[in-house]
Amino acid sequence: MSGRPKLKQGSRIRVKFVDFWPGFDPNLYFIPLLQATPFFFDTEVCNSGATDLEFHSVFGIKSHRTVRGVKRRLRRLITGRTHSNLDYARVWESKPLRVWFTGENVRPPIGRWDATLSFDADSWMSSNAYFPLWWQLFPELVGVSGGARPGIVPLSRFQPLETFMSNRNGRAGSRDLFACAIISNPEPMRMRAIEALGRIGRVDVFGRVAGRPVEDKFEVFSKYQFALCFENDLYPGYVTEKVFDAWGAGAIPLWWGVDRGDYLNDSAFINLAVHDDLDSFVAKVADVQGSPEAMDRISSHALLKSHPNLDQVRRILGAALLSGNEAR
């Protein structure tokens, strides 16, 4: 990346955010991150004109078209979607420093980027830092008081990070309703799981798939013993807000995912990914559901067993922003 500017600590920089999700607010996470140690940048968010730094994500129209094209070619690669063909950036004109970010199940691109922040926990790419979507549920990690969340459909109650790291007096066993799911994406594994769980109890389905939109996840999940909260894909490190939403509402999360960062306490949920098949997963749920004491015990465990660590994120960004060298 020869010709890239070197940003100095304490300097004023112009920052642009491209192709982020609707309602995205950079002041909830990224700007505080840049303003804190080790950067201390005085930032100005801009939408046009010359910039010093650009963050790009994958939610723009062109990004969606490209992702859909790759999905058609690759279909269901359960080991993760390649992003080698998704580097849609044009030849740089003003040559700002560029950082690629997504919390979605899209692999980070190779080339043309000074740094990438993604769910991908592999170390094969030295300019990539593990930055799962769920970290953004907790703006206090970058020194911002709580109350804001990145989700398009938020919980009504903001809960700080420490809540998820503490045991509680779980009462899932006292609830009358068995299980629910809030689904926009009818991913095949979650739809098969709903059908299989239906053998032991009624699973109420909400969301776009069922034509039952939800304004408040907390209000729905807080009525049920179990909440199905599968990820959209099974890939190491791909962990979103779903399991946190279910746990935060007091339900027992029925999860499908791989916690590559080893942050989650597996005593606090039931994970299909550790079972050999759907039958054994359903049998486990049935066994727990048959004992109110077991449900209360599981729903009492803290969801997190370790604190998120932004050191790698700061190191990768620092290599790109402060050193002036290629971050690869």
Secondary structure by P-SEA (a helix, b strand, c coil): cccbbbbcccbbbbbbbccccccccccccaaaaaaccccccbbbbbccccccbbbbbcccaaaaaaaaaaaaacccccccccccccccccccccccbbbbbbcccccccccccccccccccccccccccccccccccccccccccccccccccccccccccccccccccccccccccccccccccccaaaaaaaaaacccbbbbbbccccccccccaaaaaaacccccccccccccccccaaaaaaaaaccccccccccccccccccccccccccccaaaaaaaaaaaaacaaaaaaaaacccccccccaaaaaaaaaaccccccccc
